[in-house]
Amino acid sequence: MEEKEQPNYRKLGGGGRYSDAPELVLFFLFFVFNIFVLLFYKRRTLYLGPDHLLVVEGSSYSETYKFYNFRDIHSFTLRRTYDYIGWMITLALAVAVLLWLAITPGDDVANIVFGSLAGIVGAVLLVHLLRGRTVHCELKTAVSSVYLPSLGRLGHAQKVLSQIRQLIEEEQGAFDPDDFERANSPAPGPEPAVVPAQVENEAVDATPIETPKEE
Amino acid sequence: MEVALFPAVYRKADVVSTGDAVLAEGESSCFFHAEKKASIACDRCGRFLCGLCDIQLGNEHICATCIESGKKKGKMQKLENKRLLRDRQALVLSIVPLFLTGITALYLTTRYRKDPTSISITQKSRWRFSVAWMFSVLQILIGIFLILSYTGVLDT
């Protein structure tokens, strides 16, 4: 098979793992399914091409592609989610419980194990806090809307969007609020047709067509 | 909530032209419709196209014939919407220590060695194929050795 024309793609954002189930549910499912909870996750990553964005979905063994030309992109929306607070509370509680177990007098080995676990979970909490607020980012075109899990943190998403915005504006031009207003305002319809009086009278005076009588 | 809007939101979609008729003699006409005036040339084959035959794919203007042949040969990336990652399949199969997986991995690395890998990989690396080939050969050799030693052929 011949090698295809392969434009260079630049990855935007992170790994883009997401699941249709809420993350906190998956967190608790972890204690049931253990590492196999990863099977509930899908991967959707965003790449920047020369004149389009590429969304790659898939598993480790196959990939599906969606191409979004810069000229077709209507908007990006960033909506803050409560995952940030949810994870923060969950992890902080986990750290508190583990620390409490670590300082409870008893078996020294158990104290060291719980202390280490508290340290690990604490580090995860710190990373979570440093990465910033979580957001739900969506790309919209005239016919579709796609969720971009790889832009899941506010700071990072804003940085990536500023890069993409520049490229899209090079293609489409700058957004003009007046044009937007004009396009959304109801267009003046055609004036109602005036029926000439004569025609109206004719219509009134018109005699019905007589059917020929049988002799 | 933040929203970044672009002019495509309020711009009306392009109306597809059915092509204007050739009015004067000597005017270039569409390759597919001799009676229609050519408005653009195909970016791939150079044939003149009327408004009806012009298909815009990204920033390119392409004729239907090129699209069809491009899809058949798999040369137009924007028409491709799925790809099997044979290199990763082969690598995993070559690592799983079963005799048949080694044979399957060897088949995949031989049959699909020139197949494109992930679209997103910017480096055109084929290391997975090479590593999978080595592991699969190793796995098959170990398998053969185990079978021979079990049947006692090596003892004689």
HADDOCK unambig.tbl for C-alpha pairs under 7 A between the chains (distance, minus, plus):
assign (segid A and resid 1 and name CA) (segid B and resid 114 and name CA) 6.42 0.50 0.50
assign (segid A and resid 1 and name CA) (segid B and resid 115 and name CA) 6.37 0.50 0.50
assign (segid A and resid 3 and name CA) (segid B and resid 116 and name CA) 6.69 0.50 0.50
assign (segid A and resid 4 and name CA) (segid B and resid 75 and name CA) 5.01 0.50 0.50
assign (segid A and resid 4 and name CA) (segid B and resid 77 and name CA) 6.88 0.50 0.50
assign (segid A and resid 5 and name CA) (segid B and resid 75 and name CA) 6.71 0.50 0.50
assign (segid A and resid 5 and name CA) (segid B and resid 77 and name CA) 6.83 0.50 0.50
assign (segid A and resid 8 and name CA) (segid B and resid 122 and name CA) 5.63 0.50 0.50
assign (segid A and resid 9 and name CA) (segid B and resid 120 and name CA) 6.06 0.50 0.50
assign (segid A and resid 9 and name CA) (segid B and resid 122 and name CA) 6.10 0.50 0.50
assign (segid A and resid 61 and name CA) (segid B and resid 84 and name CA) 6.09 0.50 0.50
assign (segid A and resid 61 and name CA) (segid B and resid 85 and name CA) 4.98 0.50 0.50
assign (segid A and resid 61 and name CA) (segid B and resid 88 and name CA) 6.04 0.50 0.50
assign (segid A and resid 61 and name CA) (segid B and resid 89 and name CA) 5.89 0.50 0.50
assign (segid A and resid 62 and name CA) (segid B and resid 83 and name CA) 5.67 0.50 0.50
assign (segid A and resid 62 and name CA) (segid B and resid 84 and name CA) 4.29 0.50 0.50
assign (segid A and resid 62 and name CA) (segid B and resid 85 and name CA) 5.23 0.50 0.50
assign (segid A and resid 63 and name CA) (segid B and resid 82 and name CA) 5.57 0.50 0.50
assign (segid A and resid 63 and name CA) (segid B and resid 83 and name CA) 5.31 0.50 0.50
assign (segid A and resid 63 and name CA) (segid B and resid 84 and name CA) 6.45 0.50 0.50
assign (segid A and resid 64 and name CA) (segid B and resid 81 and name CA) 5.31 0.50 0.50
assign (segid A and resid 64 and name CA) (segid B and resid 82 and name CA) 4.23 0.50 0.50
assign (segid A and resid 64 and name CA) (segid B and resid 83 and name CA) 6.47 0.50 0.50
assign (segid A and resid 65 and name CA) (segid B and resid 81 and name CA) 4.64 0.50 0.50
assign (segid A and resid 65 and name CA) (segid B and resid 82 and name CA) 6.01 0.50 0.50
assign (segid A and resid 66 and name CA) (segid B and resid 81 and name CA) 6.64 0.50 0.50
assign (segid A and resid 67 and name CA) (segid B and resid 78 and name CA) 6.89 0.50 0.50
assign (segid A and resid 69 and name CA) (segid B and resid 58 and name CA) 6.10 0.50 0.50
assign (segid A and resid 71 and name CA) (segid B and resid 8 and name CA) 6.86 0.50 0.50
assign (segid A and resid 72 and name CA) (segid B and resid 8 and name CA) 6.33 0.50 0.50
assign (segid A and resid 73 and name CA) (segid B and resid 8 and name CA) 6.57 0.50 0.50
assign (segid A and resid 74 and name CA) (segid B and resid 5 and name CA) 6.13 0.50 0.50
assign (segid A and resid 74 and name CA) (segid B and resid 6 and name CA) 5.35 0.50 0.50
assign (segid A and resid 74 and name CA) (segid B and resid 8 and name CA) 5.23 0.50 0.50
assign (segid A and resid 74 and name CA) (segid B and resid 9 and name CA) 4.92 0.50 0.50
assign (segid A and resid 75 and name CA) (segid B and resid 3 and name CA) 6.86 0.50 0.50
assign (segid A and resid 75 and name CA) (segid B and resid 4 and name CA) 5.36 0.50 0.50
assign (segid A and resid 75 and name CA) (segid B and resid 5 and name CA) 4.49 0.50 0.50
assign (segid A and resid 75 and name CA) (segid B and resid 6 and name CA) 5.88 0.50 0.50
assign (segid A and resid 76 and name CA) (segid B and resid 3 and name CA) 5.74 0.50 0.50
assign (segid A and resid 76 and name CA) (segid B and resid 4 and name CA) 5.10 0.50 0.50
assign (segid A and resid 76 and name CA) (segid B and resid 5 and name CA) 6.75 0.50 0.50
assign (segid A and resid 77 and name CA) (segid B and resid 2 and name CA) 5.71 0.50 0.50
assign (segid A and resid 77 and name CA) (segid B and resid 3 and name CA) 4.45 0.50 0.50
assign (segid A and resid 77 and name CA) (segid B and resid 4 and name CA) 6.36 0.50 0.50
assign (segid A and resid 78 and name CA) (segid B and resid 1 and name CA) 5.60 0.50 0.50
assign (segid A and resid 78 and name CA) (segid B and resid 2 and name CA) 4.99 0.50 0.50
assign (segid A and resid 78 and name CA) (segid B and resid 3 and name CA) 6.31 0.50 0.50
assign (segid A and resid 79 and name CA) (segid B and resid 1 and name CA) 4.55 0.50 0.50
assign (segid A and resid 79 and name CA) (segid B and resid 2 and name CA) 6.54 0.50 0.50
assign (segid A and resid 80 and name CA) (segid B and resid 1 and name CA) 6.38 0.50 0.50
assign (segid A and resid 172 and name CA) (segid B and resid 7 and name CA) 6.25 0.50 0.50
assign (segid A and resid 173 and name CA) (segid B and resid 7 and name CA) 6.90 0.50 0.50
assign (segid A and resid 174 and name CA) (segid B and resid 7 and name CA) 6.78 0.50 0.50
assign (segid A and resid 175 and name CA) (segid B and resid 5 and name CA) 6.76 0.50 0.50
assign (segid A and resid 175 and name CA) (segid B and resid 6 and name CA) 5.22 0.50 0.50
assign (segid A and resid 175 and name CA) (segid B and resid 7 and name CA) 5.01 0.50 0.50
assign (segid A and resid 180 and name CA) (segid B and resid 10 and name CA) 5.64 0.50 0.50
assign (segid A and resid 183 and name CA) (segid B and resid 10 and name CA) 5.79 0.50 0.50
